[in-house]
Amino acid sequence: MHSNIVSLPNTYKPVTYTIHINDKSKKAKSIINMLKTLGEDYDFIKIVKEPDELYPETEQLLKKRYSDFLENPEGKDWDVLKEELKKL
């Protein structure tokens, strides 16, 4: 599944909105193209396509969190947490 991430920061208070859009349907592609066009006209809209794999920085952070988990085993199992994070 491929998805595009749309970040819309609020200029009053720094807030970023993330929208996951599966780009397989014509309607989804139409919305993505519309947002890309709006992004050309408005500097507060930034379209970022996420890769299917984790960024190296994210993977390092997850490894550190796993290490922290091993020190405090009352948290979630790594495999469960990793799958939950992939769904975000």
N, C-alpha and C positions, 0 to 999 in steps of 0.2 A: 504494500500500500504506500503510495506516495502522498505526501501532504505538504501544503504550503503553510507557513506561519505568517500571520499578519499582525504586526504590532502597531497599535494606535496610541501613542503617548498623549495624555491629557496635559494641556499647557498650564492649567491652573495648579494642579498638584501632580507631581511626577508619578503617573500610573501608566503601566503598559498592559494592553489587552492582547491576549493571544487567542487566535482563532485557528482551529485545525480544519482544513478543507481537503477532503479526498478528491483529487483532481481527475477521477476517471469518467465522470459523467459530463455531458455537454453543459448542463446548467452550472455545475461546479467550475468548469473552465471559464464560463462566461463571467461568473462572479469574480474569479481570480483576475481575469483580464480587466474587468471594471475597476477593481482595487488597484491594479498596477497603473492604470490610466490616471486614477485619482492621485496616486503616489507621485506621478510626474508633475502634478499641479500643486500639491500640498506637501510641504516639507515635514509635516508632523506625521505623515504616513510612511512607514517603511515596510516593504515586503521582503521576507527572508525565507528562502526555501531551505528546509532542514534536510540534512542527508539521512539516509536510512540507517547509517551507523552512528555511534556516539562520537562526539568531538573528543579529541585526546584529553582536553582539560576536564571535560565532564567525566571521562573514564577515570582520571586520576582522583577526582573528588570522590567518586563512588568507591574507589579502592581505599581511600582514607576513611570514609565513613564505615566501610566494612571492617577495617582495622579497629575503629572505635567500637563497633558492634561486638567484636571478639573480646574486647576489654569489658564490655557491659552487655552480657548475653541476654538481658531482659528485653532487648529490642526485637525487631523482626528478623526472620531468616533472610540471608543474602539473596537467595533465589527468588523469594517472594517480593522483597523490596526491589530487586532489579527489574522484575516483570512489571511492577506497579510504576516504576519510573519510566519504563519504555512506553507506557500508555499515556504519559503526560504530553 
